[in-house]
Amino acid sequence: MKFRKLKHSEIDVRVQQVKKNGAVLLLYKDARCDMNILDETVGCMKWQRNHTRDNANCIVSIWSDELKQWVSKEDTGTESFTEKAKGLASDSFKRACFNWGIGRELYTSPFIWINASDIDIKENNGKFSTYDKFEVEKITYLEDGSIDGLSIINSKSNKRVFVKKPTV
């Protein structure tokens, strides 16, 4: 079973770290993205999820017509800072979906550094932060599925702040 690559609109961007001279960004997908791709690829009645260990583990099973049985992949998540139980369930689900191959291309993301001139950085007691939000403007992939080209914009300023040009 092969899942398609993520579209630019399905990839979220979060700030991992802010320093005085810039910030590091990470690419990720949310659980709704995984549910949509499972529905689209296998059909809404041919996949299921089951949480165990108080939502720490998630098992995503897909029905195999060929084998006439459910095939499962499982992974463990971590709690989020906001809603611990919900974040734990969501993270374990997303990780189980990575095991199926959904969004695995995100592991090939380049290091994303945004210069201070492209972001509104605040300092409070020697700690740096930002309220700026970012989004993937465009993404391209190589035949092996790895990320080849990537552009990210600052949603607040609508300025392109990161570009990795595709190989020719």
N, C-alpha and C positions, 0 to 999 in steps of 0.2 A: 504494500500500500504506500502510495506516495502522495504527500500533501503539497499543495502549491506554496510558493514563496509568499511572504507577507507583502502586501501593498503598502506604499508609503503612508496611506491614511490609517493603517492598522498598527503602525509602530508609534509608541509613545516615547518621549524623551524626558529624562529627569536629571536634575543636577545632583551629581554624586559628591562633589567637593568644591568649595569656593575658597580661593586664596586672594591675596591682595592684587595679584597680577592677572587673575582670570579664574576660569572654572573648568571642571571636568564634567562631561555629560555622558549618560548611559542610555542605550536603547533598550526598550522592553515592550512586551505585549501584555494585554490584560486578559482576564478570564473570558470576557465576552467575545473577544477575538477568537479564542480557542473554540468556544461553543459554536460560533458562526461557521468556522472552517470545518469542524466536525459535521455539523448539519449539512453543509454544502457538499462535502466530499463523500460521506458515507450515508447520510440521511438521518433525520432526527430520531428515527426509531431503531437505528442500528449502532448506537453507542450509549454508554451509561457510565456514571461515575459513582464511586462508593468511597466514603471517608471512614477511616479507622483511627484508632489511637487518639480520640478526641480531636479529630480533624488534622492531626499531624501528618497522616499519610492519606494519599488519594490513589485509588485504583481506577484507571480509565480503561474500559473494556469496549471492544469493537466486535460486532458480529461478523464472522467469516462464513459466507455462503459455501465456500469451497470446503472448509473443515466442518461445517455445521456445528459450530460452537463459538463461544465468546473467547476472544484473545485479549489478555490484559497486560497492562504495563503500569507500574506503581512508582511513586516517589514521595519524598518527605519534604515538607515546607517549613518555613520559619514564621514566627509571629511578626506582624507589622507594628509600627509604633502607634497607630491610631486605634483601629479596632482589632484587638488581638485574635479573637476566635475567627472572625470573618477573614482577616488577613492570612491566618494560618491555613484555612480551608482553601482560599484562593491561590495561595502560593503553592501548596501541594498539588492542586489541580493543574496549574500552569506547568509545574515541573514534570508531572506525569505526561502532559501533552508534548513537552519537549522530547520526552522519551519516544513518543510516536513520530517525532520529526517535525511537529508544528512549530515554526519559528526558530528552528535550530540554526538557521543562517545568522541569527543575531550574535551567536558566539564568534562570528568572524568579523565583527564590527572593528573598525580602526579605532585607535585612541582618539577621543574627541576632546580637544582643548579649545576653549573660547577665550580670546584675549579680553582683558579688562575694558578695553575701548568698545567692545561689542556687548557689554552687559552692565547693568546697573548694580554695582556692588555696594553693600552697606557694611559698615564696621560698628561693632558694639562690644566694648571691653576686649578688644584684640581678636574677636572672632568675626569672620566674614560670612555674609549671606547675600542672597538675592531673592527677589520675588518674580524675576523674569521667568517666562515660560518659553519653551522651545518646541518646534515641530519639524518632522521630516518633510522636506519639500519634495525630494526626489530620491529614489534609490534604484540601483541597477545591480544585477547579479551576473557572475560568471557561470559557465556551464556546470561547474562542480557545486553550484549553489552558494558560494561565498560572495560576500558583498564586494562589489567592484567599484561602484560610484555612489556617492552620498552627498546630499546637501541638506543643511539644517538652517532654519530661520528662527530668529528671535521673534516670537509672536507679538510681543509688546511693541517693538520698534519696526517690525516687518522687514528687518534687515537680514540678509543672508550672512551667517556668522561662521559657517563651516562648510568646506567643500573638499571632497576627495574625488578627483577626476577619474573617470573610468579609464582602464588601460585600452590602448588602441590595438 
